[in-house]
Amino acid sequence: MQLIFKATRVQGSSYGLIDHIMSNVQLNEFSSGVIISDISDHFLTFVVDKNIIDPKKSEFISSPTFSLHQVNRFKETLQNVNWGSVINQQNVNLAYDNFWNTFSQHYENCFPLRRVKRNKNIHPINKFMTPGLITSRNTKNNA
């Protein structure tokens, strides 16, 4: 199915549809078109499926909470663990698995996940947002 129906290249008084977008998928609701731009001798073409809905970001996220009391409790718990299953294990992979299972279990006990309201100034909106980028964004927005 042809999705572009307008001229995509104009040269003087000559024009033609030479940049095609075709699909074998039956799109019930879509927008297609040509964007007139002088960045090339061809115009830009696009198709947008109107059925694709951008999922809303959840207003809440699950996040561990860290307090001085919890950190101290975690340190104390790790000090009291019998690490024999890690130290005495001859197989390095099993030793690591034993360590990680013990560590993870105590971490989850000391720092349980809490449901907190998302704050765009603290929590990243996208996966690539590092704490430094969040700080830079806040600085830019407050300028």
C-alpha positions as a printed NumPy array, in Angstrom:
array([[  0.   ,   0.   ,   0.   ],
       [  1.39 ,   3.385,  -1.036],
       [  1.351,   5.864,   1.881],
       [  2.735,   9.034,   0.221],
       [  0.641,  10.764,  -2.43 ],
       [  2.272,  14.188,  -2.948],
       [  5.354,  15.315,  -4.82 ],
       [  8.601,  14.778,  -2.921],
       [ 10.948,  16.564,  -5.335],
       [ 10.445,  19.887,  -7.08 ],
       [ 12.979,  21.208,  -9.6  ],
       [ 11.838,  24.46 , -11.202],
       [  8.466,  23.747, -12.806],
       [  9.059,  20.002, -12.709],
       [  7.865,  17.892,  -9.789],
       [  7.484,  14.244,  -9.031],
       [  6.734,  11.65 ,  -6.419],
       [ 10.017,   9.764,  -6.236],
       [ 10.342,   9.134,  -2.478],
       [  7.87 ,   6.42 ,  -1.576],
       [  6.783,   4.907,   1.696],
       [  5.001,   1.622,   1.237],
       [  3.644,  -0.816,   3.763],
       [  2.194,  -4.301,   3.748],
       [  0.653,  -3.664,   7.169],
       [ -2.991,  -2.62 ,   7.17 ],
       [ -3.006,   0.704,   9.022],
       [ -6.522,   1.773,   9.921],
       [ -5.62 ,   5.184,  11.209],
       [ -2.446,   6.894,  10.087],
       [ -1.154,  10.264,   9.046],
       [  1.325,  10.555,   6.241],
       [  2.724,  13.515,   4.45 ],
       [  5.529,  15.475,   2.953],
       [  7.419,  18.189,   4.818],
       [  8.688,  20.94 ,   2.563],
       [ 12.267,  21.708,   3.502],
       [ 15.369,  22.941,   1.709],
       [ 17.879,  20.724,   3.528],
       [ 17.95 ,  18.481,   0.455],
       [ 16.678,  18.463,  -3.108],
       [ 14.06 ,  15.987,  -1.836],
       [ 11.359,  16.775,   0.687],
       [ 10.985,  14.829,   3.93 ],
       [  8.32 ,  12.122,   4.142],
       [  6.677,  10.647,   7.227],
       [  4.051,   8.187,   8.454],
       [  2.591,   8.129,  11.952],
       [  0.333,   5.336,  13.175],
       [ -2.367,   6.99 ,  15.286],
       [ -3.03 ,   3.721,  17.134],
       [  0.37 ,   3.816,  18.802],
       [ -0.303,   5.405,  22.147],
       [  2.617,   6.729,  24.15 ],
       [  2.235,   5.102,  27.552],
       [  2.001,   7.563,  30.394],
       [  4.792,   7.477,  32.905],
       [  3.634,   6.086,  36.194],
       [  3.113,   8.716,  38.861],
       [  4.714,   6.396,  41.379],
       [  7.943,   4.429,  41.387],
       [  9.347,   1.789,  43.693],
       [ 12.538,   2.914,  45.318],
       [ 14.541,   1.829,  48.34 ],
       [ 14.872,   4.372,  51.096],
       [ 18.203,   4.931,  52.78 ],
       [ 18.542,   6.323,  56.268],
       [ 21.534,   6.372,  58.568],
       [ 19.764,   3.843,  60.802],
       [ 19.141,   1.475,  57.871],
       [ 22.738,   1.759,  56.595],
       [ 24.113,   1.002,  60.065],
       [ 21.726,  -1.947,  60.408],
       [ 22.869,  -3.273,  57.005],
       [ 26.552,  -2.991,  57.99 ],
       [ 25.863,  -4.764,  61.287],
       [ 23.892,  -7.512,  59.544],
       [ 26.725,  -8.13 ,  57.067],
       [ 29.279,  -8.26 ,  59.9  ],
       [ 27.227, -10.966,  61.64 ],
       [ 26.848, -13.166,  58.55 ],
       [ 28.726, -16.471,  58.488],
       [ 30.605, -16.164,  55.177],
       [ 31.889, -19.768,  55.321],
       [ 29.78 , -20.81 ,  52.328],
       [ 31.639, -18.173,  50.293],
       [ 35.172, -18.452,  51.673],
       [ 35.287, -22.264,  51.84 ],
       [ 33.752, -22.813,  48.39 ],
       [ 36.277, -24.185,  45.849],
       [ 34.177, -23.298,  42.793],
       [ 34.454, -19.566,  42.15 ],
       [ 31.051, -19.401,  40.432],
       [ 29.3  , -21.06 ,  43.361],
       [ 31.202, -18.833,  45.8  ],
       [ 29.991, -15.759,  43.941],
       [ 26.414, -17.075,  43.802],
       [ 26.485, -17.736,  47.563],
       [ 27.887, -14.261,  48.226],
       [ 25.378, -12.525,  45.961],
       [ 22.371, -14.409,  47.328],
       [ 23.351, -13.613,  50.926],
       [ 24.175,  -9.983,  50.172],
       [ 20.959,  -9.428,  48.151],
       [ 18.778, -11.   ,  50.81 ],
       [ 20.156,  -8.736,  53.548],
       [ 20.061,  -5.679,  51.262],
       [ 16.376,  -6.251,  50.471],
       [ 15.6  ,  -6.773,  54.17 ],
       [ 17.397,  -3.604,  55.259],
       [ 16.327,  -1.398,  52.34 ],
       [ 12.798,  -2.469,  51.379],
       [ 11.209,  -0.896,  48.311],
       [  8.807,   1.925,  49.066],
       [  6.264,   3.354,  46.684],
       [  7.114,   7.025,  46.21 ],
       [  5.629,   9.715,  44.017],
       [  7.748,  10.435,  40.929],
       [  9.542,  13.78 ,  41.056],
       [ 11.029,  14.859,  37.709],
       [ 13.655,  16.946,  39.529],
       [ 15.004,  13.886,  41.355],
       [ 14.011,  10.789,  39.377],
       [ 15.18 ,  10.339,  35.792],
       [ 12.52 ,  10.717,  33.108],
       [ 14.506,   8.635,  30.611],
       [ 17.003,   5.837,  31.162],
       [ 19.906,   7.953,  29.917],
       [ 19.327,  10.704,  32.5  ],
       [ 22.26 ,  10.572,  34.896],
       [ 22.284,  12.525,  38.172],
       [ 24.625,  15.025,  36.458],
       [ 22.154,  15.558,  33.606],
       [ 19.32 ,  16.057,  36.086],
       [ 21.416,  18.687,  37.909],
       [ 22.232,  20.4  ,  34.598],
       [ 18.555,  20.363,  33.573],
       [ 17.53 ,  21.878,  36.907],
       [ 20.23 ,  24.566,  36.578],
       [ 19.031,  25.413,  33.056],
       [ 15.383,  25.51 ,  34.122],
       [ 16.13 ,  27.783,  37.097],
       [ 18.188,  30.265,  35.034]])
